[in-house]
């Protein structure tokens, strides 16, 4: 189990998936309990630095959940080759994130992808034949 906290959003990853929680304190005179606002399948994902998006890899592929208020979330699919399986995701800015993946066609390799929410796709940046490439995780 692991978690990311950014702004007023808490992302909790478990073996059953990821839950997004609104942890904003709406009443200044007392503690407001957190509210679960979304649940996702899959374990690989990352909360954007501004807390307005969560990139996740699941059975249906790669997607980004976005929110303007931290409560209502919408999903945008991001194209990813079918032979790639994400291992880690790391945000670069509010639009771009890196994905480190393995490839079914290139056994043992780690593939680095640069993905854009706005473009809805990922572009391959590097194919590491040694399989030792890593990226930071939030």
Secondary structure by P-SEA (a helix, b strand, c coil): ccccccccbbbbbcccbbbbbbcccccccccccccccccccccccccccccccccccccccbbbbbbccccbbbbbbbbbbcccccccccccccccbbbbbcccccccbbbbbbbbccccccccccccccccbbbbcc
